[in-house]
Amino acid sequence: MSVQAALQQSDSSKSQSVKASVLHGAKDLKVENRPLEQPAATELQVSIRSTGLCGSDLHYYHHNRNGDILVREPMSLGHESAGVVVALGSAVSNFKIGDKVALEVGLPCGECDRCVEGRYNICKGMRFRSSAKAFPHFQGTLQDRINHPAEWCHKLPETVSLTLGALLEPLSVAIHATRRAQLPPSSVILIFGAGAVGLLCAAMAKISGSSTVIIADIDQGRIDFAIQNGFAHRSFLVPRKRGASIEERLEIAKEVAGLVSGVEKMDKGREGGDGMVGEVDAVFECTGVEACLQAAIYATRPGGRIMLIGMGTPIQTLPISAAALREVDLVGVFRYANTYTRGIEVVSNAVRANQPSGSKDMPNFEKLVTHRYKGLEGVREAFEMAGKTVDGEGRLVLKVVVEMNDEEERASPRL
């Protein structure tokens, strides 16, 4: 055996201790040491630098479950992440130590019919980091370092920050939703929900050529943010009205749809004549709230589409005949597939557009990050902030990010 081979064999048997934020129960987070093996032949070892907190993570943190999916063993949360490559598996040739990468954290089986046709996001064998659906759980990214298949790591250009790299995961949801919406040219789009995903859907609708993008929410601060920062063209404040019966709730939904129809459109030369949007071509429903989906059905034109993005009330009462008789399609959106290349292109273009000499025709996606916390010790505080709509000083809370591993990295050899 050569000296080099002997060294590789010796190195490959070594493991190291890394720190991880671990959920043991509702609001029970602990920073613990856990062993990390050297990366397998086709893996990268990535030092996690930026992780955004998602709504599903927040459900796990507060309830130790997400819907009917119960956490059955200690689990690290986090799946919106980017980092720096610190070690390479022996078969990896298209990355180098020091590369910045965004992590696509869902690993499909790669063999089923859905995977073969490219819809790997709905693979029944999917293992997704920070999801308790599979057992043993696939541990999340709120750790110092992780090993991850190189196939599912996406190299970032030098101009794209690690914060933007982490935002590629929720942006991928918006890209996937926009593709499935099959938007006609110069379409009029309504977005229900001005959280991070709703804002990203609005941005992607604009980028895709929609002539008027209306963002709707019950929170004035959120829709103001959307307009002021170029995520949408128009805003609509959803009335805070609730009906006691289903009949009353449907009447309120019709009323909301009617109010939306009176929003002024951007392209006044489009069909309609009076300068109002009328019925919209598509709705991106990002709240999961029954009242919003009811209003979406009434607001959509015949032959239009409603994108079901928000994960909220699992069982809802809807005016199905109002959709069926006008061929309004209800289209499910679950995570994403084949989106990261497009996402990197989008954020790269946005970085250029927001330079001093840039066109300023795209939103600055980093403005979505309203609160940052340092290190694993800050994770608990970060989750508490992520559950709020405004902070203690009255500032809007949109995307909360945990930043880690600012210290000098110990670069490891190829293994």
For each residue, the residues with C-beta under 8 A, 3 or more apart:
1: 5 6 9
2: 5 6
3: 6 7
4: 7 8
5: 1 2 8 9
6: 1 2 3 9 10
7: 3 4 10 11
8: 4 5 11 12 90 414 415
9: 1 5 6 12 13
10: 6 7 13 14
11: 7 8 14 38 413 415
12: 8 9 38 90 415
13: 9 10 38
14: 10 11 38
15: 35 36 37 38
16: 35 36 145
17: 33 34 35 36
18: 33 34 35 36 143 144 145
19: 31 32 33 34 143 144 376
20: 31 32 33 34 76 139 142 143 144 376
21: 29 30 31 76 77 78 142 143 376 379
22: 29 30 31 32 34 74 75 76
23: 28 29 60 61 64 71 74 75 76 77
24: 28 29 30 74
25: 28 64 71
26: 61 62 63 64
27: 61 62 380
28: 23 24 25 64
29: 21 22 23 24 61 379 380 383
30: 21 22 24
31: 19 20 21 22 376 377 379
32: 19 20 22
33: 17 18 19 20
34: 17 18 19 20 22 143
35: 15 16 17 18
36: 15 16 17 18 45 145 146 147
37: 15 147
38: 11 12 13 14 15 45 87 147 412 415
39: 43 44 45 87 88 89 147 415
40: 43 89 147
41: 89 90 91 92
42: 89 91 92 149 150 151
43: 39 40 89 92 147 148 149 150
44: 39 85 87 88 89 92 95 101 147 148 149 150 153
45: 36 38 39 85 86 87 88 145 146 147 412
46: 83 84 85 86 101 103 145 146 147 148 153
47: 83 84 85 86 144 145 405 409
48: 51 78 81 82 83 141 142 143 144 145 146 404 405
49: 82 83 84 162 403 404 405 406
50: 81 82 83 162 163 165 166 401 402 403 404
51: 48 78 79 80 81 141 142 166 401 402 404
52: 80 81 166 167 169 170 196 369 399 400 401
53: 57 58 77 78 80 382 383 386 399 400 401 402
54: 57 58 79 80 130 169 170
55: 58 59 195 311
56: 59 60 66 130 131 311
57: 53 54 60 61 77 78 79 130 140 383 386
58: 53 54 55 61 62 383 386 387
59: 55 56 62 63 65 66 67
60: 23 56 57 63 64 65 66 71 75 77 130 132
61: 23 26 27 29 57 58 77 383
62: 26 27 58 59 387
63: 26 59 60 66
64: 23 25 26 28 60 70 71
65: 59 60 68 69 70 71 132
66: 56 59 60 63 69 131 132
67: 59 311 314
68: 65
69: 65 66 131 132 133
70: 64 65 132
71: 23 25 60 64 65 75 132 137
72: 132 135 137
73: 135 136 137
74: 22 23 24
75: 22 23 60 71 130 132 137 139 140
76: 20 21 22 23 130 139 140 141 142 143
77: 21 23 53 57 60 61 130 140 142 379
78: 21 48 51 53 57 81 129 130 140 141 142 143 402
79: 51 54 57 103 105 128 129 130 131 140 141 169
80: 51 52 53 54 141 166 167 169 170
81: 48 50 51 52 78 102 103 105 141 165 166 169
82: 48 49 50 100 101 102 103 156 162 163 164 165 166 168
83: 46 47 48 49 50 100 101 103 162 165 405
84: 46 47 49 98 99 100 101 162 405 409
85: 44 45 46 47 88 95 96 97 98 99 100 101 153
86: 45 46 47 97 145 409 410 411 412
87: 38 39 44 45 97 411 412 413 414 415
88: 39 44 45 85 92 95 96 97 414 415
89: 39 40 41 42 43 44 92 150 414 415
90: 8 12 41 414 415
91: 41 42
92: 41 42 43 44 88 89 95 150 414
93:
94: 150
95: 44 85 88 92 99 101 150 153 155
96: 85 88 99
97: 85 86 87 88 411 412
98: 84 85 411
99: 84 85 95 96 155 156
100: 82 83 84 85 155 156 158 160 162 165
101: 44 46 82 83 84 85 95 153 154 155 156 165
102: 81 82 153 154 156 165 166 168 169 340 343 344
103: 46 79 81 82 83 129 141 148 152 153 154 169
104: 152 153 154 169 172 340
105: 79 81 128 129 130 140 141 148 152 169
106: 120 121 126 127 128 129 152 335
107: 126 127 128 138 149 152
108: 112 114 115 120 121 123 125 126
109: 112 115 123 124 125 126
110: 115 120
111: 115 116
112: 108 109 115 116 123 124 125
113: 116 117
114: 108 117 119 120 122 123 124
115: 108 109 110 111 112 118 119 120 123
116: 111 112 113
117: 113 114
118: 115 337 338
119: 114 115 122 123 337
120: 106 108 110 114 115 123 126 337
121: 106 108 126 176 334 335 336 337
122: 114 119 126 334
123: 108 109 112 114 115 119 120 126
124: 109 112 114
125: 108 109 112
126: 106 107 108 109 120 121 122 123 134
127: 106 107 131 134 138
128: 79 105 106 107 131 133 134 138 335
129: 78 79 103 105 106 138 139 140 141
130: 54 56 57 60 75 76 77 78 79 105 138 139 140 141 142
131: 56 66 69 79 127 128 134 137 138
132: 60 65 66 69 70 71 72 75 135 137
133: 69 128
134: 126 127 128 131 137 138
135: 72 73 132
136: 73
137: 71 72 73 75 131 132 134
138: 107 127 128 129 130 131 134
139: 20 75 76 129 130 143 146
140: 57 75 76 77 78 79 105 129 130 143
141: 48 51 76 78 79 80 81 103 105 129 130 146
142: 20 21 48 51 76 77 78 130 376 379 402
143: 18 19 20 21 34 48 76 78 139 140 146 376
144: 18 19 20 47 48 376 404 405
145: 16 18 36 45 46 47 48 86 405
146: 36 45 46 48 139 141 143
147: 36 37 38 39 40 43 44 45 46
148: 43 44 46 103 105 152 153
149: 42 43 44 107 152 153
150: 42 43 44 89 92 94 95 153
151: 42
152: 103 104 105 106 107 148 149
153: 44 46 85 95 101 102 103 104 148 149 150
154: 101 102 103 104 168 340 341 344
155: 95 99 100 101
156: 82 99 100 101 102 160 162 164 165 344
157: 160 344 348
158: 100
159: 348 351 352
160: 100 156 157 164 165 344 347 348 351
161: 164 165 366
162: 49 50 82 83 84 100 156 165 166
163: 50 82 166 167 366 369 401 403
164: 82 156 160 161 167 168 347 351 365 366
165: 50 81 82 83 100 101 102 156 160 161 162 168
166: 50 51 52 80 81 82 102 162 163 169 401
167: 52 80 163 164 170 171 200 347 365 366 368 369 399
168: 82 102 154 164 165 171 172 340 343 344 347
169: 52 54 79 80 81 102 103 104 105 166 172 173
170: 52 54 80 167 173 174 196 197 200 399
171: 167 168 174 175 200 204 339 343 346 347 365
172: 104 168 169 175 176 335 336 339 340 343
173: 169 170 176 177 197 200 201 309 333 335 336
174: 170 171 177 178 197 200 201 203 204
175: 171 172 178 179 204 336 339 342 343 346
176: 121 172 173 179 180 333 335 336 337 339
177: 173 174 180 181 201 204 284 307 309 333
178: 174 175 181 183 201 204 205 208
179: 175 176 182
180: 176 177 307 331 333
181: 177 178 282 284 305 307 331
182: 179 305
183: 178 187 189 205 208 209 210 281 282
184: 187 281
185: 209
186: 209 210 211 267 270
187: 183 184 205 209 210 211 281 282
188: 210 211 212 214 265 270 277 278 280 281
189: 183 202 205 210 212 213 214 280 281 282 283 284
190: 214 216 236 260 280 282 283 284 296 299 300
191: 194 198 201 202 205 213 214 215 216 232 283 284 286
192: 198 216 217 238 283 284 285 286 287 289 292 293 295 296 310
193: 197 198 216 217 285 286 287 292 310
194: 191 198 199 202 215 216 217 219 222 223 225 226
195: 55 198 199 222 286 398
196: 52 170 199 200 368 398 399
197: 170 173 174 193 200 201 286 309 310
198: 191 192 193 194 195 201 202 215 217 284 286 287
199: 194 195 196 202 203 215 225 226 231 232 368 398
200: 167 170 171 173 174 196 197 203 204 231 365 368
201: 173 174 177 178 191 197 198 204 205 284 286 307 309
202: 189 191 194 198 199 205 206 213 215 226 231 232 284
203: 174 199 200 206 207 230 231 232 362 363 365
204: 171 174 175 177 178 200 201 207 208 346
205: 178 183 187 189 191 201 202 208 210 213 284
206: 202 203 210 213 231 232 233
207: 203 204 346 362
208: 178 183 204 205
209: 183 185 186 187
210: 183 186 187 188 189 205 206 213 281
211: 186 187 188 265 266 267 270
212: 188 189 233 234 263 265 266 267 277
213: 189 191 202 205 206 210 232 233 234
214: 188 189 190 191 232 233 234 235 236 260 263 277 280
215: 191 194 198 199 202 223 226 227 231 232 234 235 236
216: 190 191 192 193 194 223 235 236 237 238 260 292
217: 192 193 194 198 222 223 237 238
218: 237 238 240
219: 194 222 223 389
220: 223 224 237
221: 224 225 389 390 396
222: 194 195 217 219 225 226 389 396 398
223: 194 215 216 217 219 220 226 227 232 235 236 237
224: 220 221 227 228 235
225: 194 199 221 222 228 229 231 396 398
226: 194 199 202 215 222 223 229 231 232 235
227: 215 223 224 230 231 232 233 234 235
228: 224 225
229: 225 226 363 364 367
230: 203 227 360 361 362 363 364
231: 199 200 202 203 206 215 225 226 227 363
232: 191 199 202 203 206 213 214 215 223 226 227 235
233: 206 212 213 214 227 266
234: 212 213 214 215 227 263 264 265 266 277
235: 214 215 216 223 224 226 227 232
236: 190 214 215 216 223 259 260 263
237: 216 217 218 220 223
238: 192 216 217 218 256 292
239: 252 255 256 259
240: 218
241: 252 255
242: 249 252 291
243: 246 247 248 249 250 251 252
244: 248
245: 248 249
246: 243 249 250 317
247: 243 250 251
248: 243 244 245 251 252
249: 242 243 245 246 252 253 290 291 294 317
250: 243 246 247 253 254 294 319
251: 243 247 248 254 255
252: 239 241 242 243 248 249 255 256 291 295
253: 249 250 256 257 291 294 295 297 298 319
254: 250 251 257 258 295 298
255: 239 241 251 252 258 259
256: 238 239 252 253 259 260 291 295 298 299
257: 253 254 260 261 295 296 298 299
258: 254 255 261 262 298
259: 236 239 255 256 262 263
260: 190 214 216 236 256 257 263 277 280 295 299
261: 257 258 276 277 278 279 299
262: 258 259 276 277
263: 212 214 234 236 259 260 276 277
264: 234 268 275 276 277
265: 188 211 212 234 268 270 272 275 276 277
266: 211 212 233 234
267: 186 211 212 270
268: 264 265 275
269:
270: 186 188 211 265 267
271:
272: 265 275 276 277 278
273:
274:
275: 264 265 268 272
276: 261 262 263 264 265 272
277: 188 212 214 234 260 261 262 263 264 265 272 280
278: 188 261 272 301
279: 261 299 300 301 302 304
280: 188 189 190 214 260 277 283 299 300 301 304
281: 183 184 187 188 189 210 300 301 304 305
282: 181 183 187 189 190 300 304 305 306 307
283: 189 190 191 192 280 296 299 300 304 305 306 307
284: 177 181 189 190 191 192 198 201 202 205 307 309
285: 192 193 288 292 293 296 306 307 308 309 310
286: 191 192 193 195 197 198 201 309 310
287: 192 193 198 292 310 312
288: 285 292 310 311 312 313
289: 192 292 293 310 312 313
290: 249 293 294 312 313 316 317 318
291: 242 249 252 253 256 294 295
292: 192 193 216 238 285 287 288 289 295 296 310
293: 192 285 289 290 296 297 306 308 316 318
294: 249 250 253 290 291 297 298 316 317 318 319
295: 192 252 253 254 256 257 260 291 292 298 299
296: 190 192 257 283 285 292 293 299 300 306
297: 253 293 294 300 306 318 319 322 323 328
298: 253 254 256 257 258 294 295 319 322
299: 190 256 257 260 261 279 280 283 295 296
300: 190 279 280 281 282 283 296 297 304 305 306 323 326 328
301: 278 279 280 281 304 326 328
302: 279 326 327 328
303: 326 327 328
304: 279 280 281 282 283 300 301 328 329
305: 181 182 281 282 283 300 328 329 331
306: 282 283 285 293 296 297 300 323 328 329 330 331
307: 177 180 181 201 282 283 284 285 331 333
308: 285 293 330 331 332 333
309: 173 177 197 201 284 285 286 333
310: 192 193 197 285 286 287 288 289 292
311: 55 56 67 288
312: 287 288 289 290
313: 288 289 290 316
314: 67
315:
316: 290 293 294 313
317: 246 249 290 294
318: 290 293 294 297 323
319: 250 253 294 297 298 322 323
320: 323 324
321: 324 325
322: 297 298 319 325 326 328
323: 297 300 306 318 319 320 326 328 329 330
324: 320 321 327 328
325: 321 322
326: 300 301 302 303 322 323
327: 302 303 324
328: 297 300 301 302 303 304 305 306 322 323 324
329: 304 305 306 323
330: 306 308 323
331: 180 181 305 306 307 308
332: 308
333: 173 176 177 180 307 308 309
334: 121 122
335: 106 121 128 172 173 176
336: 121 172 173 175 176 339
337: 118 119 120 121 176
338: 118 341
339: 171 172 175 176 336 342 343
340: 102 104 154 168 172 343 344
341: 154 338 344 345
342: 175 339 345 346
343: 102 168 171 172 175 339 340 346 347
344: 102 154 156 157 160 168 340 341 347 348
345: 341 342 348 349
346: 171 175 204 207 342 343 349 350
347: 160 164 167 168 171 343 344 350 351 365
348: 157 159 160 344 345 351 352
349: 345 346 352 353 362
350: 346 347 353 354 362 363 364 365
351: 159 160 164 347 348 354 355
352: 159 348 349 355 358
353: 349 350 358 359 360 361 362
354: 350 351 358 360 362 364
355: 351 352 358
356:
357:
358: 352 353 354 355
359: 353 362
360: 230 353 354
361: 230 353
362: 203 207 230 349 350 353 354 359
363: 203 229 230 231 350 367
364: 229 230 350 354 367
365: 164 167 171 200 203 347 350 368
366: 161 163 164 167 369
367: 229 363 364
368: 167 196 199 200 365 398 399
369: 52 163 167 366 372 398 399 400 401
370: 395 396 397 398 399 400
371: 382 385 386 391 397 399 400 401
372: 369 400 401 402 403
373: 378 379 381 382 385 400 401 402 403
374: 377 378 402 403 404 406
375: 378 402 403 404
376: 19 20 21 31 142 143 144 379 402 404
377: 31 374
378: 373 374 375 381 382 402
379: 21 29 31 77 142 373 376 382 383 402
380: 27 29 383 384
381: 373 378 384 385
382: 53 371 373 378 379 385 386 400 401 402
383: 29 53 57 58 61 379 380 386 387 400
384: 380 381 387 388
385: 371 373 381 382 388 391 397 400
386: 53 57 58 371 382 383 397 400
387: 58 62 383 384
388: 384 385 391 397
389: 219 221 222 396 397
390: 221 394 395 396 397
391: 371 385 388 394 395 397
392:
393:
394: 390 391
395: 370 390 391
396: 221 222 225 370 389 390
397: 370 371 385 386 388 389 390 391 400
398: 195 196 199 222 225 368 369 370
399: 52 53 167 170 196 368 369 370 371
400: 52 53 369 370 371 372 373 382 383 385 386 397
401: 50 51 52 53 163 166 369 371 372 373 382
402: 50 51 53 78 142 372 373 374 375 376 378 379 382
403: 49 50 163 372 373 374 375 406
404: 48 49 50 51 144 374 375 376
405: 47 48 49 83 84 144 145 409
406: 49 374 403
407:
408:
409: 47 84 86 405
410: 86
411: 86 87 97 98
412: 38 45 86 87 97 415
413: 11 87
414: 8 87 88 89 90 92
415: 8 11 12 38 39 87 88 89 90 412
